[in-house]
Amino acid sequence: MGQLSAGDAASYREKLANYLKKCKSQVRENFNEMDFENADKRTQMETHIVSMENKYDSIINELNNMSFE
């Protein structure tokens, strides 16, 4: 199996991190567009959304901490 150069790996990492940032943004945007009639359900869903955003941030940070030599 072929190997990536350090530059190609860093570029791929950046593309992946940007994709995850976009996904995180879309999750929040979709939530904001939802119409909740019940405030409790909205609060429950927002708790899940915040958890998802935190997981996206964690993965993005992990990716950004990778180094390729």
Backbone torsions as a table, in degrees:
resi	resn	phi	psi	omega
1	MET	NA	139.6	-177.4
2	GLY	-73.8	159.1	177.9
3	GLN	-111.9	151.1	176.1
4	LEU	-89.8	148.1	172.3
5	SER	-71.8	163.6	179.6
6	ALA	-59.0	-40.2	179.5
7	GLY	-65.4	-43.2	178.8
8	ASP	-65.8	-39.8	179.5
9	ALA	-64.7	-42.1	179.3
10	ALA	-65.3	-39.0	178.1
11	SER	-64.6	-43.9	178.3
12	TYR	-62.9	-42.0	177.9
13	ARG	-60.0	-43.3	-179.9
14	GLU	-64.4	-41.0	177.8
15	LYS	-63.9	-42.0	179.3
16	LEU	-65.6	-43.4	178.9
17	ALA	-62.5	-41.6	178.3
18	ASN	-64.7	-39.0	177.4
19	TYR	-62.1	-44.1	179.7
20	LEU	-65.8	-36.6	176.3
21	LYS	-63.2	-40.8	178.3
22	LYS	-64.8	-42.4	177.9
23	CYS	-60.5	-44.1	179.2
24	LYS	-60.1	-44.5	179.3
25	SER	-63.0	-40.7	179.9
26	GLN	-68.1	-35.5	177.1
27	VAL	-60.9	-46.5	179.7
28	ARG	-65.6	-43.7	-180.0
29	GLU	-61.2	-44.6	178.3
30	ASN	-62.3	-40.9	177.7
31	PHE	-61.6	-45.3	-178.2
32	ASN	-63.3	-26.5	180.0
33	GLU	-84.8	-11.3	179.4
34	MET	-70.4	144.7	179.1
35	ASP	-107.6	106.2	-179.0
36	PHE	-99.9	128.8	175.2
37	GLU	-89.1	-20.3	-176.5
38	ASN	-113.9	118.7	-178.0
39	ALA	-63.2	-34.2	179.5
40	ASP	-65.4	-41.0	178.3
41	LYS	-65.4	-37.6	178.4
42	ARG	-64.2	-43.3	179.3
43	THR	-63.5	-42.7	177.6
44	GLN	-61.2	-44.3	-179.1
45	MET	-66.5	-39.6	180.0
46	GLU	-64.1	-34.3	175.4
47	THR	-59.8	-42.6	177.5
48	HIS	-66.7	-39.9	180.0
49	ILE	-63.2	-45.4	179.0
50	VAL	-61.4	-40.9	177.6
51	SER	-61.4	-43.6	178.5
52	MET	-63.3	-43.3	179.6
53	GLU	-61.8	-40.2	178.1
54	ASN	-63.9	-38.0	178.1
55	LYS	-67.9	-41.1	175.2
56	TYR	-58.5	-47.2	179.9
57	ASP	-59.1	-41.5	179.9
58	SER	-62.7	-44.5	179.7
59	ILE	-66.6	-42.3	179.0
60	ILE	-61.5	-44.6	178.4
61	ASN	-62.4	-41.1	178.6
62	GLU	-62.1	-43.6	177.4
63	LEU	-61.4	-46.7	-177.2
64	ASN	-66.5	-21.3	177.9
65	ASN	-85.1	-6.5	178.2
66	MET	-74.5	141.3	174.7
67	SER	-123.6	148.5	-178.7
68	PHE	-123.5	123.0	-178.3
69	GLU	-125.4	NA	NA
